[in-house]
């Protein structure tokens, strides 16, 4: 193995170096002012890491095919890097607080550790690398959920996440073991060549899919989501909702496309039922929520149901639509969470009714939240409309017209509850509205990136064309 082969792991190696630098910085910096220096260092280094990710890179495989990298996988990693950079920028104000100043480095280290796991999972060429990456991405996430150690809800969120993750990982690992038992291999290409629709093989796939469905919060594996999202800090919730879910969706898409093409009819039927349940239940429960984080939790569940429309076709365009929608979803959801984080940092208010009259006191943030709600609902001309349009088109091309009709009905339902937030901010008056406050420059930069992404993504047509030109066979 030479240096060229090692550099195939460029994304992971740079992240490991970045993680090590942050740990060293925490050790060598004086306690006074160290939090500010670590924040500047971490965000600056990660910005450089994001730029490095877009530099030309070789593709290929190492470790006998355990680790593989293609142009598609590089793109997915770069999309996640952009999302994490926005999360870091939006976290700056929250990390300035006195209660978080002494554990700033831990926040960055845990998120980077989970991202390393996601990158390994994305580049996995067999189920062993896949599972190692999955666990590396999951365990630090539980620590992040419990980051506010002095708050009972945060500690409860961490416990619920780690226990639920352990159960789902056990189910997924049991499915992988049965896949090995039926095919005699854990390598994706060998499994795909030897996988047959026997009873044991079908059961193995169902166990595997159930484990992944937990990570994506698909119904009926979603019960942990709202409690964890509510209990975790806002910025951690945004990370779990966007980056963690986006990585899991991308990996499941690649695995279904490459490893299980022989049973496409089976997993199309499974996805059909799960998509209907996820969209419908996510929407119905979102209407009932009073807490803004629980509201966004059920919103993210319903969004996962819409994403399955691109997956069900099992074709190139459907897979490309999913990757495109992940990009749109990152900007849209992080825009909403950015506003929620700014409000929470200023006033500690996290209920929907607290946003009554918000436009009168904070018109800028209200407009950003409105654009985010419109994008998540799929209202033109913001990017969310084009993302959902491509997903619906992918499902319709394969003849799933009833599923598309159900998705359109659910889109109308989602439009209702997204507009409830807009109504609260712009129409409902309040004598105790959140006072006017100003955000610092770095917070404004993070929000500006999200707004630019929501407005520009839908009108840059070559993005989807480029994704569609990439090979999903890895």
N, C-alpha and C positions, 0 to 999 in steps of 0.2 A: 504494500500500500504506500503510495507516494503522497506528496503534498497536494497535488491536484485532486486526488480522491478525498483527502481530508477536508478540503475546501468546499466540497459538495455540501458539507454541514455548516456552511457559512452563517446562516441565521442562528443556529443553536450555539455555535462557538462564540459569536459576538455577544449574544445574550448572557452566556456564562461569564465572559470577561467583564461585561457590564455589571453583573451581579457581584462579582468579586471586588470590583472597584468600589461599589457602594459599601460593601462590608468593611473594606480597608479604610474608607473615608470615615466611617462611623468610629473606628478604633483610634484614628490619629487626630481627628478634629477635637478641639476643645469643646466642652459641654456648652459653653456660652455661644449662642448663635449657630450651633452645629445643625439644628433643624433646617434653618434657612439655607445653609450651604449645601446640605444633602439634597434638599428639594431642587435647587438650581442645578446641582451636579447631575442628579438622576434624570431630570427632564431634558437637560442639554445632551447628555449621552444618549438618551433614547431617541432624541431627534436625529442625532447622527446615525444611530442604528437604523432608523427608518429610511434615511437617505441611502445608506449602504445597501439596504435590501433591494433597491431599485436599480442598482448597478448591474451590468451584464454578468451573467453567471452560467457556469457549465451545468449540464444535466447528466444524470446517470444513476448508478446505484453502487452501493458498497456493502460490506459485511455479508456477501453472498446473496444479496437481494433483500436483506432485512430493512435497509434504509434506501429509499428511492426519492429522487427529486426530478420533477418535470417543470415545464413552464407554468402549468396550471397550479401546481403545488407552491411554486415560488410566488405566484400572484395571490393565492389565498393567504400565505404568510405575510405578504406585504399589506394586504387589506387588514389583517389582524393588528399589525404594527401600527397602522394609522389609527385604528380604534383605541388601542392602548395608549398611544400618545395623547389623544384627546382626553382619555380618562385621567391620565397623569396631570394634564393641564388643569382640568376641572377639579382635581383633588387638592390643588395648591392651597386654596383658601381654607379648606377643611383641616388640612394638616398644620395650619398655623395656630390653631387653637391650643390653649395651654395643656389640655388633657391629652393631646396627640403629639406634642412637640418632642416628648422623650422616646417615642417609638416610630418616628418618621421613616427611618431606614428599613424597619421591618415591613412596613407597608409596601415599599418598592420591591424589596427582596421577594416577598411572597407572590406578588403579581408577576414579576419576571420569572419566578420558578414555575408558576402555572403556565405561563406562555411558552416556556421551554418544553414542557410536557405536551402542550398542544401542537407545537411544531414537530416534535417527534411523532406524534400520533398522525399528523397530516402526511408525513413522509414515510410512514410505515409500509413495509412490503410484506410483512407477515403479521400474524395475530399476536406474537410475543412482543414485538416492538409497539404494536398498537396498544396492547394492554399496559405496558410499562408507561407509555406516554399518557394514557388515560389516567392512571393512578397518580402520576406526577402532577397532572393538571388538577386533580380532584382534591387531594389531601391539603395542599396549601390554601385552596379555596375555602375549606371549612374553617381554617384559622382566620382567614379574612372576614368571613361572616361573623365570627366572634371577636372582631377587632376591638369593639368598644367593651372591654372586659368588665367594666363597672356597671354596665347596663344589663339587666336580666334578659331583656328581649334579644340582645345581641348574643349573649352566651347561649340562650335557647336556640337561636338560629344556627349557631355553629354546631351544637349537638345534633339538631335535627338533620342538618346537611350531612354530617359525617356518618350518622347511623343509616340514613336513607341511601347514601352513596355506597356504604359497605354492602347493604342488601342488594342494590342494583348491580354492583360490581361482581358479587357472588353469582347472581343470575347470569350475567354476561359471560363470566369465566366458565360457568357450567356449560353454556351454549358453545363456547369455543372448544372446550374439551370434547364435546360430542361431534363437533365439526372435524376435529382431528381424528376422532375414532372412526368416522365414516369415510374420510378421504385419505388418511395416513399422512397428512402434512398440515403445517400451519402457514405455509407460504401462499399468498393470495393467488398467484398464477396456477399453482398446482391444485389448490382447492377448487378453483374455477373449472379446471379441466376434468376433475374427477367427481365433482358434486352431482349427485343424482337425487331425484325427488322421492327418496324413500321416506318411510315414516319417521325414522330416527333423524334423518337429515332435515326434514321439515321441522321437527321439534327443536333441533339444534338452532335452526334459523330463528324460530320464534323466541327462544331464550335470548339469543344475541340481539334481536331487534328490541325486545323488552328492556334489556339493559341500556341500550342506546336511547330508547324512548324516554327513559328517566332523565338522561342528561339534557334532552331537548324540551322536557316538560310537556310531553304529549299525553293526552287523556288516554287511559286512566292512571298514568304514572306521574301526575302533576301535583299531587296533594301536598308535597313539601314546598312548592314554589312560593305561594303567597306568604306563608309564615316566615320563611327564610328571607325573602325580599323585604318584608316589613321590619324584621329584627336587625338585619345587617345595616351598616352605615350606607347612606345614599350612594356614595361613589362606588362602594363595593357592590351594591345592588345593580348599578348601571353596568359594572364589569361582568357580573354573572349573567345579566339579562342579554347583553350584546356580544361580548367577546367569547365567553364560554359557550353560549348557545350557538353562535355563528360557527365556531370551530367544530362543534359536534355535528351540526347539520352538514357542513362541507365534507367531513370524514365519512359520515353515513352515506352521503350521496356517492362518493367515490367507491366505497365498499360495495354498495348495491350494484353499481354500474359494472364493476370489474369482477367481483367474487361470486355474485349470485345471479348471473344472467340466465342460467338454466331454469330457474324457478321464478321468472319474472311475473308470470300470471298469479302465482301465490302471493308474492309481496305487493303486487298491485292491488289485490283484493284486501290485504291487510291494511295497506296505506289508505285505501278508499274509506274503509270504516273508521280508521283512526283520524283521518282528516276531517270527516264530518263531525265526529264527536268533539275533536279538539277545537275546531272553529266555533261550534255551537255552544258548548259548555263554557269555553273561555269568554265568549261574548256575553252570555247570560249572567255569569258571575261578575263580570266587569261592571255591569250596570248597577249592581248592588253595593259596590265598594264606596266607603267614605274616606279611607286613607289613600293618599295619592300613590304611595309605593305599592300597596296591594292592588290598586287600580291598574298600575302599569305592569304588575305581575300577571294579572289575567289578560291584559292586553298582549303581553308577550306570548302567552299560551295560545291565544287565538291567531297571532301572527305565525306561530309555528305550524298551525293547521293550514294556513294559506301557502306556506312554503312547500308543504307536501304535494301541492298541485303540480309543481314543477318536477317533483321526484317521481310521481306516479307514472309518467309517460315512459321513463326509462330510456329517453333518447338524448341526443346531443343538445338540442335546443332547450329541453327542459332542464338539464343539468346546468347549462350556461345561464339560464334564467335564475336559478337558485343562487349562483355565485353573484350575479348582478344584484339580486334582491338583498343579499347579505350586506353588500356595500351600501345600498340605499338605507337599509335598516339600521346600520351603524350610525349614520349621520342623523337619521330621524329620531331614534330612541335616545341617543346621547344628547341631542338638542333638548329633548324634554327633560331628561335627567339632569342636564346642566342647569336648567332653570330651577328645578326642584332642589338641587344641591345649594344653589345660591340663596334661595329662600330659607332653606333649613339652616344654613350657616348663620344667617342674619337673625332669624326669629325663632328657630326650632319648631316651626309650624309645618305639619305634614298632612293635614286633612284637606280635602277638596274644598270644603266650605271656607277655609282660610283664604282661598283665592278669590272670594267675592270682592268685586271692586278693584281688582289688582291692576287693571288697565289705567285707572285714574292716578295711581301712585307710581306705577312702574310700567309705562307704556312699552319700552324697549323689550323687556323680558316677556311681556304679554304677547307681543308680536312673534317672538321666537317660539314661545310655547304654542301659539296658534298654528304657525307653519309646521311644527313638529306633529301636532294633532292631525292637521290636514294631510301630511305625508303618510302617517301611519294609517289613516282612514282611506287613503287612495284618492284624494281629491286633486284634480289637475289645477295648476300646471306643475306642482311640486313632484319630486322624483318618485314618491311612493305610488303615484298613479301609474307611472310607466312600469314600475317593478311588478305591481299586481297585474297589470295588463299582460305582461309577458308570461307570468305564471299561468294566468287563465288561458292564454293562447296555447301554451305548451300542453295543458290538459285537454283542451278542445281538439287539438290536432290529432290526438289519439282516440277521440270519440267519447270522452268522458263528459258528455254534455250535461247530464243530470248533476254531476259533481260540481261543474262550473256554475250551474244555476243555484245550487245550495250555497256555493261560495259567494255569489253575487248577493243573495239574500242576507248572508252573514255580514257582507260588506256594508249593507244598508243598516243593519243592527249596530255594527261598530261605529258607523257615522253618527248615530244617535248619541252614544255615550262619549265619543270624542268631542262632540259639540257641546256636551254638558260642561266640559272644562272651559271651552270658549265662552259659553253663556255666563258661567260664573265670573270670568275675568272681565268681560266686556259689557254685560247687561245687568247682572244682579248687583245691586248697590249694597254697601256695607258701611256702618259707622265705625267699625273697628278693622278697616282694611289694613293690610300689611303696609307699614310706612314706606316712604320713598327711601331707597338706599342705592349707593353706587358700588359697582363692582370694580375690582382692580383690573389692571391691563391684561394680566395673564388669563383671568376668567373671561374677559371680553374676547380674547384671541380664540379660546376654546369654543365659545359660542359662535363666533364668526365663521370658524371652520365648518361647523355643523350646518349653519345657514347656507354657506356657499355650496356645500355638498348637496343639500336638499334642492337648491335652485338650479344647479348646473348639471347634475347627474342625468336628469331626464332629457336634456337637450344635446347631450354628447352621444350621438348614436353609435359612434364607432366603438364605444366601450363594450357594448353587448356583442358587436360583431367580432371584436378582438377575442373576447372570452369564448365565443362560439367557435372560433378558429382553433382553439387549443384542444389538444387531445385529452379526453377523459380516461383513456386507457393507460394506466401507469404500471 
